[in-house]
C-alpha cells in the first residue's frame, strides 16, 4: 500500500456558534457586536452627556465587529 500526500486528512470544519432567540438562529458574533456597540454607546452618552457622540461611536464599533465576525466566520 502506498501513501499519498493527496490523501491527507482534512481539518474538521467547525460550524459557527449560534444562539436561538425566539426561534431564530443568531450567530454569536452578531450578538457580541450588538452588545459591544450598546456599551460603547452608553459610555459617552452617560459620561459626556452627548448622545450624538455615543451613537456615532457605538455604530462604528458595532459595524466593525459585525463585519470582522462575518469575515472570521467565512474563513472557517
VEXLOVO-463976 format. One record per residue: residue number from 1; x negated, y, z of N, C-alpha, C, O, CB in turn; residue in one letter. Coordinates in Angstrom, 3 decimals. Last residue first. Glycine has a CB too. Layout:
% residues N
<site doti="NUM" n_east="X" n_north="Y" n_up="Z" ca_east="X" ca_north="Y" ca_up="Z" c_east="X" c_north="Y" c_up="Z" o_east="X" o_north="Y" o_up="Z" cb_east="X" cb_north="Y" cb_up="Z" vexfi="A"/>
...
END
This chain:
% residues 76
<site doti="76" n_east="13.690" n_north="30.069" n_up="8.200" ca_east="13.701" ca_north="28.719" ca_up="8.789" c_east="13.999" c_north="27.679" c_up="7.792" o_east="14.044" o_north="26.496" o_up="8.129" cb_east="14.686" cb_north="28.622" cb_up="9.890" vexfi="X"/>
<site doti="75" n_east="14.056" n_north="32.494" n_up="7.018" ca_east="12.739" ca_north="31.892" ca_up="6.904" c_east="12.694" c_north="30.470" c_up="7.448" o_east="11.741" o_north="29.740" o_up="7.175" cb_east="11.729" cb_north="32.739" cb_up="7.620" vexfi="X"/>
<site doti="74" n_east="16.562" n_north="33.330" n_up="7.757" ca_east="16.377" ca_north="32.883" ca_up="6.378" c_east="15.035" c_north="32.180" c_up="6.184" o_east="14.894" o_north="31.357" o_up="5.280" cb_east="16.485" cb_north="34.065" cb_up="5.425" vexfi="X"/>
<site doti="73" n_east="16.081" n_north="34.159" n_up="10.353" ca_east="16.965" ca_north="33.007" ca_up="10.130" c_east="16.810" c_north="32.459" c_up="8.713" o_east="16.917" o_north="31.251" o_up="8.499" cb_east="18.430" cb_north="33.400" cb_up="10.384" vexfi="X"/>
<site doti="72" n_east="14.481" n_north="36.420" n_up="9.864" ca_east="13.906" ca_north="35.259" ca_up="10.575" c_east="14.747" c_north="34.015" c_up="10.356" o_east="14.201" o_north="32.924" o_up="10.190" cb_east="13.788" cb_north="35.547" cb_up="12.084" vexfi="X"/>
<site doti="71" n_east="16.404" n_north="38.039" n_up="8.597" ca_east="15.200" ca_north="37.635" ca_up="7.878" c_east="14.564" c_north="36.410" c_up="8.522" o_east="14.157" o_north="35.476" o_up="7.832" cb_east="14.195" cb_north="38.786" cb_up="7.830" vexfi="X"/>
<site doti="70" n_east="18.184" n_north="38.409" n_up="10.688" ca_east="18.637" ca_north="37.756" ca_up="9.453" c_east="17.448" c_north="37.259" c_up="8.653" o_east="17.491" o_north="36.165" o_up="8.090" cb_east="19.484" cb_north="38.719" cb_up="8.601" vexfi="X"/>
<site doti="69" n_east="16.529" n_north="39.781" n_up="12.469" ca_east="17.083" ca_north="38.481" ca_up="12.835" c_east="17.561" c_north="37.712" c_up="11.627" o_east="17.369" o_north="36.499" o_up="11.542" cb_east="18.219" cb_north="38.650" cb_up="13.810" vexfi="X"/>
<site doti="68" n_east="16.091" n_north="42.134" n_up="11.034" ca_east="14.948" ca_north="41.269" ca_up="11.364" c_east="15.443" c_north="39.875" c_up="11.741" o_east="14.822" o_north="38.883" o_up="11.360" cb_east="14.109" cb_north="41.877" cb_up="12.526" vexfi="X"/>
<site doti="67" n_east="18.720" n_north="43.137" n_up="10.971" ca_east="18.024" ca_north="42.816" ca_up="9.733" c_east="16.844" c_north="41.880" c_up="9.984" o_east="16.627" o_north="40.936" o_up="9.224" cb_east="17.544" cb_north="44.094" cb_up="9.052" vexfi="X"/>
<site doti="66" n_east="19.168" n_north="43.485" n_up="13.724" ca_east="20.078" ca_north="42.652" ca_up="12.933" c_east="19.381" c_north="42.190" c_up="11.655" o_east="19.437" o_north="41.015" o_up="11.295" cb_east="21.378" cb_north="43.427" cb_up="12.592" vexfi="X"/>
<site doti="65" n_east="17.155" n_north="45.320" n_up="14.394" ca_east="17.145" ca_north="43.977" ca_up="14.977" c_east="18.037" c_north="43.015" c_up="14.199" o_east="17.687" o_north="41.846" o_up="14.037" cb_east="17.593" cb_north="44.033" cb_up="16.433" vexfi="X"/>
<site doti="64" n_east="18.006" n_north="47.540" n_up="12.828" ca_east="16.670" ca_north="46.962" ca_up="12.662" c_east="16.616" c_north="45.535" c_up="13.206" o_east="16.088" o_north="44.640" o_up="12.547" cb_east="15.620" cb_north="47.835" cb_up="13.367" vexfi="X"/>
<site doti="63" n_east="20.556" n_north="48.049" n_up="13.840" ca_east="20.388" ca_north="47.681" ca_up="12.430" c_east="19.036" c_north="47.027" c_up="12.185" o_east="18.935" o_north="46.068" o_up="11.420" cb_east="20.538" cb_north="48.912" cb_up="11.535" vexfi="X"/>
<site doti="62" n_east="19.924" n_north="48.700" n_up="16.542" ca_east="20.816" ca_north="47.589" ca_up="16.213" c_east="20.641" c_north="47.115" c_up="14.780" o_east="20.583" o_north="45.912" o_up="14.526" cb_east="22.254" cb_north="47.993" cb_up="16.442" vexfi="X"/>
<site doti="61" n_east="18.295" n_north="50.971" n_up="16.186" ca_east="17.754" ca_north="49.766" ca_up="16.821" c_east="18.607" c_north="48.549" c_up="16.479" o_east="18.075" o_north="47.485" o_up="16.161" cb_east="17.675" cb_north="49.948" cb_up="18.350" vexfi="X"/>
<site doti="60" n_east="20.146" n_north="52.723" n_up="14.926" ca_east="18.865" ca_north="52.388" ca_up="14.291" c_east="18.290" c_north="51.095" c_up="14.870" o_east="17.847" o_north="50.222" o_up="14.122" cb_east="17.857" cb_north="53.543" cb_up="14.471" vexfi="X"/>
<site doti="59" n_east="22.216" n_north="52.877" n_up="16.798" ca_east="22.485" ca_north="52.337" ca_up="15.466" c_east="21.193" c_north="51.927" c_up="14.768" o_east="21.150" o_north="50.898" o_up="14.094" cb_east="23.238" cb_north="53.365" cb_up="14.615" vexfi="X"/>
<site doti="58" n_east="20.836" n_north="54.061" n_up="18.952" ca_east="21.460" ca_north="52.745" ca_up="19.089" c_east="21.735" c_north="52.091" c_up="17.750" o_east="21.516" o_north="50.891" o_up="17.582" cb_east="22.744" cb_north="52.861" cb_up="19.863" vexfi="X"/>
<site doti="57" n_east="20.080" n_north="56.551" n_up="17.833" ca_east="19.066" ca_north="55.593" ca_up="18.272" c_east="19.637" c_north="54.183" c_up="18.386" o_east="18.999" o_north="53.218" o_up="17.966" cb_east="18.479" cb_north="56.024" cb_up="19.612" vexfi="X"/>
<site doti="56" n_east="22.642" n_north="57.663" n_up="17.263" ca_east="21.627" ca_north="57.508" ca_up="16.226" c_east="20.570" c_north="56.475" c_up="16.616" o_east="20.211" o_north="55.619" o_up="15.807" cb_east="20.961" cb_north="58.849" cb_up="15.942" vexfi="X"/>
<site doti="55" n_east="23.894" n_north="57.595" n_up="19.804" ca_east="24.488" ca_north="56.900" ca_up="18.652" c_east="23.438" c_north="56.656" c_up="17.580" o_east="23.352" o_north="55.552" o_up="17.041" cb_east="25.662" cb_north="57.714" cb_up="18.068" vexfi="X"/>
<site doti="54" n_east="22.170" n_north="59.205" n_up="21.356" ca_east="22.397" ca_north="57.806" ca_up="21.698" c_east="22.953" c_north="57.004" c_up="20.537" o_east="22.540" o_north="55.868" o_up="20.306" cb_east="23.332" cb_north="57.710" cb_up="22.868" vexfi="X"/>
<site doti="53" n_east="22.471" n_north="61.663" n_up="20.099" ca_east="21.158" ca_north="61.017" ca_up="20.114" c_east="21.306" c_north="59.535" c_up="20.420" o_east="20.637" o_north="58.703" o_up="19.806" cb_east="20.230" cb_north="61.687" cb_up="21.147" vexfi="X"/>
<site doti="52" n_east="25.210" n_north="62.106" n_up="20.676" ca_east="24.735" ca_north="62.051" ca_up="19.297" c_east="23.386" c_north="61.334" c_up="19.209" o_east="23.188" o_north="60.491" o_up="18.335" cb_east="24.621" cb_north="63.466" cb_up="18.716" vexfi="X"/>
<site doti="51" n_east="25.354" n_north="62.296" n_up="23.424" ca_east="25.954" ca_north="61.130" ca_up="22.786" c_east="25.440" c_north="60.987" c_up="21.354" o_east="25.255" o_north="59.870" o_up="20.871" cb_east="27.493" cb_north="61.236" cb_up="22.798" vexfi="X"/>
<site doti="50" n_east="23.375" n_north="63.349" n_up="25.812" ca_east="23.550" ca_north="63.574" ca_up="24.388" c_east="24.065" c_north="62.299" c_up="23.723" o_east="23.312" o_north="61.354" o_up="23.491" cb_east="22.226" cb_north="64.033" cb_up="23.741" vexfi="X"/>
<site doti="49" n_east="22.505" n_north="63.111" n_up="28.348" ca_east="23.833" ca_north="63.673" ca_up="28.162" c_east="24.145" c_north="63.947" c_up="26.708" o_east="25.074" o_north="64.693" o_up="26.398" cb_east="23.971" cb_north="64.935" cb_up="28.952" vexfi="X"/>
<site doti="48" n_east="20.186" n_north="61.864" n_up="28.995" ca_east="20.091" ca_north="63.179" ca_up="28.367" c_east="21.441" c_north="63.879" c_up="28.247" o_east="21.505" o_north="65.095" o_up="28.065" cb_east="19.471" cb_north="63.046" cb_up="27.002" vexfi="X"/>
<site doti="47" n_east="21.238" n_north="59.558" n_up="30.323" ca_east="20.106" ca_north="60.319" ca_up="30.868" c_east="20.069" c_north="61.736" c_up="30.308" o_east="19.935" o_north="62.700" o_up="31.062" cb_east="18.785" cb_north="59.603" cb_up="30.563" vexfi="X"/>
<site doti="46" n_east="23.430" n_north="58.639" n_up="28.778" ca_east="23.570" ca_north="58.896" ca_up="30.207" c_east="22.455" c_north="59.780" c_up="30.762" o_east="22.713" o_north="60.657" o_up="31.586" cb_east="23.599" cb_north="57.591" cb_up="30.958" vexfi="X"/>
<site doti="45" n_east="22.459" n_north="58.545" n_up="26.175" ca_east="23.757" ca_north="59.161" ca_up="26.428" c_east="23.910" c_north="59.514" c_up="27.903" o_east="24.456" o_north="60.565" o_up="28.240" cb_east="24.889" cb_north="58.227" cb_up="25.987" vexfi="X"/>
<site doti="44" n_east="20.062" n_north="57.137" n_up="26.365" ca_east="20.028" ca_north="58.578" ca_up="26.085" c_east="21.354" c_north="59.268" c_up="26.377" o_east="21.379" o_north="60.432" o_up="26.777" cb_east="19.650" cb_north="58.813" cb_up="24.643" vexfi="X"/>
<site doti="43" n_east="21.344" n_north="54.572" n_up="27.274" ca_east="20.263" ca_north="55.261" ca_up="27.992" c_east="20.195" c_north="56.746" c_up="27.633" o_east="20.265" o_north="57.571" o_up="28.544" cb_east="18.922" cb_north="54.595" cb_up="27.685" vexfi="X"/>
<site doti="42" n_east="23.321" n_north="53.681" n_up="25.434" ca_east="23.694" ca_north="54.136" ca_up="26.776" c_east="22.602" c_north="54.951" c_up="27.467" o_east="22.902" o_north="55.917" o_up="28.170" cb_east="24.044" cb_north="52.949" cb_up="27.632" vexfi="X"/>
<site doti="41" n_east="21.937" n_north="52.886" n_up="23.118" ca_east="22.903" ca_north="53.980" ca_up="23.053" c_east="23.154" c_north="54.556" c_up="24.446" o_east="23.195" o_north="55.774" o_up="24.620" cb_east="24.226" cb_north="53.496" cb_up="22.427" vexfi="X"/>
<site doti="40" n_east="20.532" n_north="50.723" n_up="24.079" ca_east="19.777" ca_north="51.888" ca_up="23.602" c_east="20.695" c_north="53.093" c_up="23.458" o_east="20.252" o_north="54.223" o_up="23.662" cb_east="19.090" cb_north="51.579" cb_up="22.255" vexfi="X"/>
<site doti="39" n_east="22.704" n_north="49.035" n_up="24.619" ca_east="21.845" ca_north="49.506" ca_up="25.712" c_east="21.035" c_north="50.732" c_up="25.298" o_east="20.873" o_north="51.668" o_up="26.080" cb_east="20.900" cb_north="48.388" cb_up="26.167" vexfi="X"/>
<site doti="38" n_east="23.691" n_north="48.647" n_up="22.003" ca_east="24.538" ca_north="49.250" ca_up="23.039" c_east="23.694" c_north="49.797" c_up="24.191" o_east="23.945" o_north="50.898" o_up="24.679" cb_east="25.551" cb_north="48.219" cb_up="23.571" vexfi="X"/>
<site doti="37" n_east="21.501" n_north="47.393" n_up="20.785" ca_east="21.982" ca_north="48.681" ca_up="20.285" c_east="22.848" c_north="49.402" c_up="21.306" o_east="22.754" o_north="50.620" o_up="21.460" cb_east="22.763" cb_north="48.484" cb_up="19.000" vexfi="X"/>
<site doti="36" n_east="21.429" n_north="45.027" n_up="22.292" ca_east="20.294" ca_north="45.957" ca_up="22.337" c_east="20.714" c_north="47.340" c_up="21.849" o_east="20.324" o_north="48.350" o_up="22.437" cb_east="19.122" cb_north="45.426" cb_up="21.483" vexfi="X"/>
<site doti="35" n_east="23.917" n_north="43.925" n_up="21.533" ca_east="23.652" ca_north="44.252" ca_up="22.939" c_east="22.502" c_north="45.245" c_up="23.057" o_east="22.582" o_north="46.199" o_up="23.830" cb_east="23.332" cb_north="42.976" cb_up="23.741" vexfi="X"/>
<site doti="34" n_east="23.530" n_north="43.585" n_up="18.741" ca_east="24.622" ca_north="44.418" ca_up="19.261" c_east="24.377" c_north="44.844" c_up="20.700" o_east="24.604" o_north="46.002" o_up="21.051" cb_east="25.943" cb_north="43.671" cb_up="19.168" vexfi="X"/>
<site doti="33" n_east="21.324" n_north="41.841" n_up="18.691" ca_east="21.221" ca_north="43.168" ca_up="18.071" c_east="22.311" c_north="44.096" c_up="18.598" o_east="22.047" o_north="45.267" o_up="18.872" cb_east="21.316" cb_north="43.059" cb_up="16.537" vexfi="X"/>
<site doti="32" n_east="22.392" n_north="39.579" n_up="19.962" ca_east="21.239" ca_north="40.264" ca_up="20.545" c_east="21.106" c_north="41.684" c_up="19.998" o_east="20.814" o_north="42.618" o_up="20.745" cb_east="19.954" cb_north="39.472" cb_up="20.271" vexfi="X"/>
<site doti="31" n_east="24.371" n_north="38.900" n_up="18.105" ca_east="24.756" ca_north="39.320" ca_up="19.454" c_east="23.616" c_north="40.053" c_up="20.148" o_east="23.846" o_north="41.041" o_up="20.846" cb_east="25.185" cb_north="38.111" cb_up="20.288" vexfi="X"/>
<site doti="30" n_east="22.730" n_north="38.204" n_up="15.948" ca_east="23.693" ca_north="39.300" ca_up="15.807" c_east="24.128" c_north="39.816" c_up="17.174" o_east="24.242" o_north="41.025" o_up="17.380" cb_east="24.920" cb_north="38.841" cb_up="14.998" vexfi="X"/>
<site doti="29" n_east="21.293" n_north="36.033" n_up="16.899" ca_east="20.562" ca_north="37.262" ca_up="16.579" c_east="21.509" c_north="38.446" c_up="16.410" o_east="21.129" o_north="39.581" o_up="16.699" cb_east="19.735" cb_north="37.070" cb_up="15.306" vexfi="X"/>
<site doti="28" n_east="23.181" n_north="33.997" n_up="17.155" ca_east="22.708" ca_north="34.666" ca_up="18.369" c_east="21.995" c_north="35.969" c_up="18.040" o_east="22.077" o_north="36.922" o_up="18.814" cb_east="21.774" cb_north="33.747" cb_up="19.155" vexfi="X"/>
<site doti="27" n_east="25.954" n_north="34.007" n_up="14.919" ca_east="24.539" ca_north="33.731" ca_up="15.185" c_east="24.059" c_north="34.569" c_up="16.374" o_east="24.488" o_north="35.708" o_up="16.561" cb_east="23.673" cb_north="34.028" cb_up="13.925" vexfi="X"/>
<site doti="26" n_east="29.180" n_north="32.984" n_up="15.729" ca_east="28.298" ca_north="34.141" ca_up="15.598" c_east="26.862" c_north="33.692" c_up="15.823" o_east="26.579" o_north="33.050" o_up="16.834" cb_east="28.690" cb_north="35.267" cb_up="16.601" vexfi="X"/>
<site doti="25" n_east="32.096" n_north="31.507" n_up="14.648" ca_east="30.700" ca_north="31.233" ca_up="14.993" c_east="29.837" c_north="32.461" c_up="14.696" o_east="29.770" o_north="32.920" o_up="13.556" cb_east="30.175" cb_north="29.999" cb_up="14.214" vexfi="X"/>
<site doti="24" n_east="35.246" n_north="31.907" n_up="16.130" ca_east="34.350" ca_north="32.317" ca_up="15.046" c_east="32.913" c_north="32.109" c_up="15.505" o_east="32.550" o_north="32.489" o_up="16.618" cb_east="34.597" cb_north="33.810" cb_up="14.635" vexfi="X"/>
<site doti="23" n_east="36.865" n_north="31.455" n_up="18.279" ca_east="36.986" ca_north="30.571" ca_up="17.139" c_east="36.105" c_north="30.926" c_up="15.957" o_east="36.207" o_north="30.309" o_up="14.896" cb_east="38.376" cb_north="30.547" cb_up="16.701" vexfi="X"/>
<site doti="22" n_east="35.968" n_north="33.424" n_up="20.087" ca_east="37.343" ca_north="33.434" ca_up="19.584" c_east="37.491" c_north="32.616" c_up="18.302" o_east="38.162" o_north="33.038" o_up="17.360" cb_east="37.797" cb_north="34.865" cb_up="19.336" vexfi="X"/>
<site doti="21" n_east="32.823" n_north="32.610" n_up="19.439" ca_east="33.585" ca_north="33.713" ca_up="20.033" c_east="34.940" c_north="33.750" c_up="19.350" o_east="35.038" o_north="34.073" o_up="18.167" cb_east="32.834" cb_north="35.091" cb_up="19.886" vexfi="X"/>
<site doti="20" n_east="30.210" n_north="30.495" n_up="19.868" ca_east="31.597" ca_north="30.519" ca_up="19.426" c_east="32.335" c_north="31.626" c_up="20.187" o_east="32.455" o_north="31.583" o_up="21.412" cb_east="32.281" cb_north="29.129" cb_up="19.648" vexfi="X"/>
<site doti="19" n_east="26.977" n_north="31.045" n_up="18.694" ca_east="27.877" ca_north="31.139" ca_up="19.840" c_east="29.295" c_north="31.239" c_up="19.290" o_east="29.546" o_north="31.990" o_up="18.347" cb_east="27.525" cb_north="32.374" cb_up="20.762" vexfi="X"/>
<site doti="18" n_east="24.052" n_north="29.398" n_up="17.415" ca_east="25.312" ca_north="30.115" ca_up="17.261" c_east="26.100" c_north="30.074" c_up="18.552" o_east="25.917" o_north="29.191" o_up="19.389" cb_east="26.137" cb_north="29.524" cb_up="16.116" vexfi="X"/>
<site doti="17" n_east="20.847" n_north="29.194" n_up="16.043" ca_east="21.655" ca_north="29.105" ca_up="17.249" c_east="22.904" c_north="29.966" c_up="17.072" o_east="22.824" o_north="31.115" o_up="16.637" cb_east="20.843" cb_north="29.551" cb_up="18.499" vexfi="X"/>
<site doti="16" n_east="20.348" n_north="27.626" n_up="12.904" ca_east="20.355" ca_north="28.849" ca_up="13.703" c_east="21.267" c_north="28.657" c_up="14.916" o_east="22.325" o_north="28.035" o_up="14.818" cb_east="20.820" cb_north="30.066" cb_up="12.851" vexfi="X"/>
<site doti="15" n_east="18.786" n_north="24.428" n_up="12.752" ca_east="19.917" ca_north="25.303" ca_up="12.465" c_east="19.842" c_north="26.520" c_up="13.376" o_east="19.327" o_north="26.439" o_up="14.491" cb_east="21.268" cb_north="24.554" cb_up="12.648" vexfi="X"/>
<site doti="14" n_east="15.633" n_north="23.477" n_up="11.582" ca_east="16.477" ca_north="23.803" ca_up="12.720" c_east="17.591" c_north="24.730" c_up="12.281" o_east="17.373" o_north="25.687" o_up="11.539" cb_east="15.656" cb_north="24.441" cb_up="13.848" vexfi="X"/>
<site doti="13" n_east="14.254" n_north="20.845" n_up="9.978" ca_east="14.909" ca_north="22.126" ca_up="9.740" c_east="15.851" c_north="22.377" c_up="10.900" o_east="16.756" o_north="21.586" o_up="11.164" cb_east="15.671" cb_north="22.144" cb_up="8.371" vexfi="X"/>
<site doti="12" n_east="11.146" n_north="19.359" n_up="10.508" ca_east="12.568" ca_north="19.355" ca_up="10.836" c_east="13.137" c_north="20.756" c_up="10.632" o_east="12.546" o_north="21.740" o_up="11.077" cb_east="12.801" cb_north="18.873" cb_up="12.294" vexfi="X"/>
<site doti="11" n_east="8.985" n_north="18.963" n_up="7.756" ca_east="9.269" ca_north="19.575" ca_up="9.049" c_east="10.765" c_north="19.554" c_up="9.279" o_east="11.551" o_north="19.714" o_up="8.346" cb_east="8.720" cb_north="21.024" cb_up="9.121" vexfi="X"/>
<site doti="10" n_east="8.528" n_north="15.771" n_up="6.180" ca_east="8.970" ca_north="17.178" ca_up="6.174" c_east="9.166" c_north="17.674" c_up="7.600" o_east="9.471" o_north="16.908" o_up="8.514" cb_east="10.286" cb_north="17.342" cb_up="5.365" vexfi="X"/>
<site doti="9" n_east="5.650" n_north="13.759" n_up="5.804" ca_east="6.965" ca_north="14.004" ca_up="6.422" c_east="7.299" c_north="15.495" c_up="6.431" o_east="6.439" o_north="16.345" o_up="6.662" cb_east="6.995" cb_north="13.450" cb_up="7.865" vexfi="X"/>
<site doti="8" n_east="4.266" n_north="13.305" n_up="2.549" ca_east="4.120" ca_north="13.775" ca_up="3.922" c_east="5.488" c_north="14.059" c_up="4.521" o_east="6.384" o_north="14.545" o_up="3.831" cb_east="3.233" cb_north="15.033" cb_up="3.979" vexfi="X"/>
<site doti="7" n_east="3.974" n_north="12.362" n_up="0.004" ca_east="4.996" ca_north="11.741" ca_up="0.842" c_east="4.866" c_north="12.152" c_up="2.305" o_east="5.306" o_north="11.427" o_up="3.198" cb_east="4.917" cb_north="10.232" cb_up="0.725" vexfi="X"/>
<site doti="6" n_east="1.808" n_north="13.465" n_up="-1.228" ca_east="3.121" ca_north="13.990" ca_up="-1.584" c_east="4.231" c_north="13.452" c_up="-0.688" o_east="5.316" o_north="14.032" o_up="-0.631" cb_east="3.430" cb_north="13.663" cb_up="-3.023" vexfi="X"/>
<site doti="5" n_east="-0.369" n_north="12.009" n_up="-0.552" ca_east="-0.222" ca_north="13.303" ca_up="0.124" c_east="1.133" c_north="13.939" c_up="-0.200" o_east="1.558" o_north="14.863" o_up="0.494" cb_east="-1.366" cb_north="14.255" cb_up="-0.283" vexfi="X"/>
<site doti="4" n_east="0.158" n_north="8.588" n_up="-0.046" ca_east="0.222" ca_north="9.723" ca_up="-0.952" c_east="0.367" c_north="11.000" c_up="-0.143" o_east="1.128" o_north="11.061" o_up="0.823" cb_east="1.390" cb_north="9.571" cb_up="-1.952" vexfi="X"/>
<site doti="3" n_east="-1.389" n_north="5.450" n_up="0.294" ca_east="-0.807" ca_north="6.642" ca_up="0.918" c_east="-0.843" c_north="7.779" c_up="-0.091" o_east="-1.775" o_north="7.897" o_up="-0.886" cb_east="-1.574" cb_north="7.034" cb_up="2.229" vexfi="X"/>
<site doti="2" n_east="-0.567" n_north="2.201" n_up="-0.823" ca_east="-1.375" ca_north="3.413" ca_up="-0.912" c_east="-0.633" c_north="4.576" c_up="-0.276" o_east="0.595" o_north="4.653" o_up="-0.314" cb_east="-1.726" cb_north="3.735" cb_up="-2.377" vexfi="X"/>
<site doti="1" n_east="-0.848" n_north="-1.176" n_up="0.000" ca_east="0.000" ca_north="0.000" ca_up="0.000" c_east="-0.893" c_north="1.240" c_up="0.000" o_east="-1.868" o_north="1.307" o_up="0.749" cb_east="0.964" cb_north="-0.002" cb_up="1.225" vexfi="X"/>
END
